[in-house]
């Protein structure tokens, strides 16, 4: 039995992605088959297409793309007991698999959680990757708590909108950057101080932070080391991986750690000069942590921010919009026209 899917056929530009009919997957032991209602797009998707992540993960091509989804459990594999057929769930796909941009996807049940009852598929699909990334960076790496001061540049984007809210939930004071168009959004989400990056240089206004959660990389990351007090920490999802990334996040050995040591040397030297720590984070899928996010959403503590929802037939346009860098919140593709059936 075949299904619709959006497939990566090679590495390069948008022309390397295509709609294809592919065989419908079957769940292996302790996996669930999910009928996909919607799937979220993320920068990792186009970075994978461009081949920028080949050193970390190589896929056997052609491969169905997509890293997060929301939908309905269609079938449970042998030994899978956490969910039942008909459960409305969301998930971050396994790092080595992808597969969310399709009518059906298989996911290890340990990466799955019941989606908040108050959300539709399109909204829920925008939560897993960005929400887990923000939670793990702020709670597990920066150890934010009541009274912490954190700088989150790029707060109006997909990860940033979750990060501002989660930092406030953890008790931190949040400083972020935004354009005039994004200011109202980040203030509504709880940002205490907003730097207008179109007219102000944040490094002239931000200082003595306990930590930075860098979402932008480049010059923003380099300048971020100077706004953290000595003994603080900068965590990035847009900079250069360092040795701990290979060992802790990817479970890889000395060879990749050595490569990341060389690649990140300049950033680590800059961090050392300012007396701060530097960490690059590859988030890990987690059903239990996703269930935590679902609870925060149900308690109205966390609001998923969706910028645009595209029909699956227009996923190429969704990629172009995401890559334009103008999205405020998440970009999502809808696989079903309604909550009850395929699109």
Secondary structure, DSSP 4 states (H G I P E B T S, - for coil): -EEEEEEE-SSSSGGGEEEEEEEPP---TTEEEEEEEEEEE-HHHHHHHTTTTTTT----SSEE--SEEEEEEEEE-TT--S--TT-EEEEEPPTTT---SBSEEEEEGGGEEEPPTT--HHHHHTTHHHHHHHHIIIIIIS---TT-EEEESSTTSHHHHHHHHHHHHTT-EEEEEE-HHHHHHHHHHT-SEEEETTT--GGGT---EEEEEESS-HHHHHHHGGGEEEEEEEEESSS---HHIIIIIT---HHHHHHHHHHTHHHHHHHHHTT-EEEE------HHHHHHHHHHHHTTS----EEEEEEGGGHHHHHHHHHHT--SSEEEEESSSBTTB--
